[in-house]
């Protein structure tokens, strides 16, 4: 039974009045007539109010103040804190779930489809975000219901207080803070995912005895390039291997009409020229410095005098199959 119906019933004589007379009287009373009678008889209004729930009376008082042009009371500090807590917790859940799915799915895509089809890491992250948003919409109701089980405090704001601009601003602030905090917490998979890639030369060093490692380190020489300089030239013999220490290079291949084609960029920790040394074939692409680049260089003769060529070839070929940076190389070798 609504508040208006209960009031009409009480003013008309209450449910106990019974009979057609009571029913007819209730039907004949309008809301305005109920209000007029309550205002005219203070004692009667108090008796009616005693039978109504406290929450209903509070809402009626707030509505009456608004109808009379009165000012809506501002929420207390305790109510604001309760409102912020109640508004932020569901969005913390959304943030945790969103980043967790994006990172784990994105990493899986990068390690599988990224290697097979040459997706960049950013593209894999974008696909992971698609999965994350899709699951987030699907599980939205579940997250909200799960948040409600925490027994979060109810600020008990009236409808008029909820419409205040200050209250809306606090709600928006709490939601924003919640989603940011949730996203930060949702980054915990980074503690377990292998996000660092060792330089392939370090992998080769692990297969060498200590004295051979020292020899290999000793024959590496520092060499720098300016922007636009070529580390490797397509079609020319590959007689040097470079480990990029600082800066970035661009790998530029050739299409079927021999036109330049940007393949990828490589930064610190990357290595170029190693496959030409091991497989003894000309360079399959230009490698050009896009900025000032500092490298560690070793010649083909020095490298093969220290390492076992067959073992090294096995390591390099495994790296080719597992890294998206070598998609162009695999395409050229498959022809």
Buried (B, 14 or more C-beta within 10 A) or exposed (E): EEBEEBBBBBBBBBEEBEEEEBEEBBEEBEEEEBBEBBEEEEEEBEEBBEEBEEEBEEBBEBBEBBEEEEEBEEBEEEBBBBBBBBBBBBBBBBBBBBBBBBBBBBBBBBBEBBBEEBBBBEBBBBBBBBBBEEBBEEBBEEBEEEBEEEEBEEBEBBEBBBEBEEBEEBBEEBBEBBBBBBBEBBBEBEEEBEEEEEBBBEBBBEBBEEEBBEBBEEBBEEBBBEEEEBBBBBEEBBEBBBBBBEBBBBBBBBEEEEEEBEBBEBEBBBBBBBBBBBBEEEBBBBBBBBEEBBBBBBBBEBBBEBBBEEEBBEBBBEBBEEBBBBBBBBEBEEE
